[in-house]
Structure formats: C-alpha cells, structure tokens
Amino acid sequence: MNILVVDDEKDIQPLFLQRFRKEIRNGELSFEFAYSGEDALNYLNGNLHEAVLILSDINMPGMSGLDLLDRIKQKHEVPPPFVMMITAYGDEENHKRAMALGADDFLTKPVDFNQLKEKIKTLI
C-alpha cells in the first residue's frame, strides 16, 4: 500500500520511516512525502493511481489540508480511496469541516502510531 503523507513539518518523514520500518522492510507499505498542499497535488496529478491512502495535516501555510481535501475529493475524477486528516488542533470545527469535505478519518497530533497502524491494517 502506498501512503502519501502531507505535512509542512519536514521532521515527520524520519518519524514515519522509523515507526513503520518493519512494514516498509516487509514490502507491506511504502511512503511518499509532500510538504505542502501544492506539492501533494503535483504528486497526485502524476501518480493518482498510486496513492491508496493520504494522511494530510490540516494546518499548513498556503493551501491548507482542508483545501487539499476539497480539491482531491471534488476536482479529481478518480479521488484516492481513503483520506485521513491530521491536526494538532482536535477541535470540533475542523473535524466537522473535514468530514463534510469527505475525509474518511480524523487523527490528532501527536499521532498515536499504534492506532494509526491498526487503522491502516483495516485498509490493506
């Protein structure tokens, strides 16, 4: 399963690679990283069929994760099958907006990687 992680914090990449090293080594998961909503759209435009799961931060400079979610779900002919939103702010307003825009799930930072692994297992 190919996962696209979208977050403006670059330190998220080594964290995900560390936490999922066993799954990556076993060939169960692969990760791509985009550091802005714009970068994510550029990746998806060239690799849309490859992204099975998108994990996107909500609060990013420029295009927010909610704007990205809206573009993915509304403007792509073939939207990725599963989009999970991640934010440091677990407030009800962002949750409702993300779900209204078509988010499939919602996580808060700091990410509980055990919980995330369980959610991913249900998708494999």
C-alpha positions in Angstrom: 0.0 0.0 0.0 1.4 3.4 -1.0 0.8 6.2 1.5 1.2 9.9 0.8 1.9 11.9 3.9 1.3 15.7 3.6 2.7 17.9 6.3 4.7 21.1 6.3 6.9 19.8 9.1 9.8 18.0 7.4 10.7 16.1 10.6 7.6 14.0 10.0 9.4 11.9 7.3 12.1 10.3 9.6 9.4 9.7 12.2 7.1 7.8 9.9 10.0 5.9 8.4 11.2 4.9 11.9 7.7 3.9 13.1 6.9 1.9 10.0 10.4 0.4 9.3 9.2 -3.2 9.7 6.2 -2.7 7.4 8.4 -0.9 4.8 11.1 -3.6 5.0 8.5 -6.3 4.5 7.1 -4.5 1.5 3.7 -4.0 3.1 3.8 -0.2 3.0 5.6 2.5 1.1 5.6 6.2 1.8 5.8 9.4 -0.2 6.1 12.8 1.4 4.8 16.2 0.3 5.5 19.3 2.4 2.6 21.4 1.1 -0.8 21.0 -0.3 0.5 22.2 -3.7 3.3 19.6 -3.6 0.7 16.9 -2.8 -1.5 17.9 -5.8 1.6 17.9 -8.1 2.3 14.3 -6.8 -1.3 13.2 -7.2 -1.5 14.6 -10.7 1.3 12.4 -11.8 0.7 9.4 -9.5 -3.0 9.5 -8.6 -3.5 5.7 -9.1 -0.6 5.0 -6.8 -1.8 6.8 -3.6 -4.1 4.4 -1.8 -4.1 6.4 1.5 -3.4 10.1 2.0 -2.5 11.4 5.5 -2.8 15.2 5.5 -2.1 17.8 8.1 -4.8 20.4 8.3 -2.8 23.5 9.3 -0.2 24.3 6.7 0.9 27.6 5.1 -0.5 28.3 1.7 -3.0 25.6 0.8 -4.5 24.1 4.0 -5.1 20.4 4.4 -8.9 21.1 4.2 -8.4 23.0 0.9 -6.3 20.0 -0.4 -9.0 17.6 0.8 -11.7 19.6 -1.1 -9.6 19.6 -4.3 -8.9 15.9 -4.0 -12.5 14.9 -3.3 -14.3 17.4 -5.6 -11.9 18.1 -8.5 -10.1 14.8 -9.3 -12.0 12.4 -11.5 -10.6 9.5 -9.6 -10.2 10.5 -5.9 -7.9 8.5 -3.7 -9.9 5.9 -1.9 -9.0 7.0 1.7 -8.1 10.4 3.1 -7.2 10.8 6.8 -6.8 14.3 8.2 -4.3 15.0 10.9 -4.1 18.1 13.0 -2.6 19.4 16.2 -5.9 21.0 16.9 -8.6 18.4 17.9 -11.4 20.9 17.8 -14.9 20.1 16.7 -15.0 22.8 13.9 -12.0 21.3 12.0 -13.4 17.8 12.5 -16.9 18.7 11.2 -15.4 20.6 8.2 -13.1 17.7 7.3 -15.9 15.2 7.4 -18.2 17.5 5.4 -15.5 17.7 2.7 -15.2 13.9 2.5 -12.5 13.0 4.9 -12.6 9.3 5.7 -11.0 9.6 9.1 -9.5 12.2 11.5 -6.5 12.0 13.8 -4.9 14.4 16.2 -1.2 15.2 16.9 0.8 13.8 18.4 -0.1 10.9 16.2 -0.7 7.6 18.1 1.2 5.3 15.7 -0.3 2.2 17.2 -3.7 3.5 16.5 -2.7 4.5 13.0 -1.2 1.1 12.3 -4.5 -0.5 13.4 -6.4 1.8 11.0 -4.1 1.0 8.1 -4.4 -2.7 8.7 -8.2 -2.4 8.1 -7.4 -0.9 4.7 -4.8 -3.5 3.5 
